Amino acid sequence: MYKKQIITLDSNQKEYSYGVIPVRKLNDKNLEFLLIQNKGTNSWSFPKGHAELNENPEQTATRELEEEVGIKKVDLIPHVSFSNKYEYEKDGQKIAKTIVFFVGFVYDPTVTIQFGEVENYKWVTYDNALTILTFETQKNILKEVMNRLFNQ
C-alpha cells in the first residue's frame, strides 16, 4: 500500500495525484474513453492515484491504471499532460490538490477492476464521456484532449 504524497510548505499542504486518460481508437474518427466509478461514490472520472516512493508522474499514472483497471499496456503520448487544481479542507487544514493526467492509447479494452477502489467502469464515446464525467474540470480536460488529438 502507498502513503498519500502530501507536502507541507509553511502552513500550506499540497497533494498530487497522477492518472491516465485511457483512449481506445475504434477507427480514424471514433474513439472511446475509459471512465471509472470510484468505490462508495457516485462520481465518474479517469483512473488516478498517488505516487509511491521514487516514482515519477508517468510511472505513477501507468501503475494506477494497472492497479485500478488491470490495463498493463498503454502508450502515453510523449510530453503531453493536462492538469487541474483545486483546494479542499481536511481536519481544519487547507490542502491544494493537483491532478495531472496523461493521455494513453490502449489496444486491449479488457478491464479487471480493483474491487477495493473501483465500483464500475465504462468504455464510452466522447459525447457520452462529457455527459457521464462528474467533474467539470475533467470534462474541460477531455475537450482539450480531443482538440489535441484531432487538431495537431
N, C-alpha and C positions, 0 to 999 in steps of 0.2 A: 504494500500500500504506500501511498505517497503522502507527503505533507503539503498543504497549500503553500504556494510561494507568495508570501506576504512580506513586503519590505517596509520597514519603518524608517522614515526620514523625518527628523524632528518629531512633531506630533501628528504628522500625516502618514497614513498607511496606503501602500499601493499593492494591488493584486493583479496578477497577469494570468491569462488563460490563452491557449492556442488551439486552433481547430482547423479542420479541412472542410471545404465546401465540395462534397463529392459530386462529380459530374459524369454522367454516362451519355455517350454520343449514340443516338439511335440512327441518325443519318446526317447528311450535310447541314440540315436546317433544324433538326429536332434534338433536343437534349432533355435529359431527366436529371433531377437533383435529389439526393438522399436527405430526408429530414428525419429527426428522431424526436420522440416524446420522452422527456425526462421522467424518471420514476417519481410517482407521487405528485405530479403536477399535470396541468392541462397545457403546458407550454410546449411548442414545437420549435426546434432550432436545428442547427448543424452540430455534428459531433465536435466536442471540445473538452479540454481539461487543463489541469495544472502540470507544470514541469516537475520532473524528478531531478535529483542531483546530477549535475554535469550534462543535462540535455540542452540542445539548442532549440529554438522555437519550432523548426521544421520537424525535428525528431519527436518533440512532444506531440505535435499535431498528428503525425502519422501513427505514433504509438496509441494515442487516444482513439483514433479511427479503428485501429485493430482491436483494441480492448472493448470499445463500446458496440461495434457492429461486425467485428470479425473480418474486416477487409484488410488483407495484408499487402496487396499490390496496388499502389496508387502512384501515378506520375504527376508530381506537383509542377505547376508552371513556374519556371525559374524566375526569381526576382519579382514576383507578383504577390502582394498581400493586401489585405483590406482590414481596417480596424475600427472598432467602436469603443468609446469610453463613456463611463457613467460612474456615479457615486451612489453608495448605499451606506447604511448605518448598521453596525453590529456592536452590541454591548456598549452603546454610547459613543463608539468611535466611528468617525467617517472613514470610509475606505474608497479610494479611487481605483476603479477596476478598468483594465484594458483587455480587450479580447482581440486577438489577431487571427484572421482566417487566411488560409492559403487555398488556392484552387487546385483541385486534383482530379485527374481523369481516372476513372475506374472502368475496368474492362470486364470484370466478372461481377454481376449485380447480386450475387448470393450474399445474404446478410444473416449473421448469427448474433442476436442481441445479447448484451450483458445484462442479465436479469436483475442484478443489484442496482443498476443505474438507469437502464433504458426500459421504458414501458412498451414502446411500439415504434415502428418505422414505416416510412413510405417512400418509394421512388415516385416522383411527381414531375409533371411538366413545369415549365417556368411560370405560367399563369396560375396553376394550382398552388405552386410554392408561395407565390405572393399572397394568395388567399389564406393558406394554412399557417405560414410563419407567424409566430406570436408577436415578435418584437419588430417595431417599425425600423429600427436601426439595421436589423438583418435583412429586411425587405429592401432597404436602400442599398445595402452592400450587394445583394443579389442583382439589383438593377445595374450597378456598376460592373459586376462580373459579366453580365450579358453584353453590356456595351463593349467591354474589353475583348470578349471572345468573338464578337461579330463585327467590330469596327477597328480592328488592329491596323 
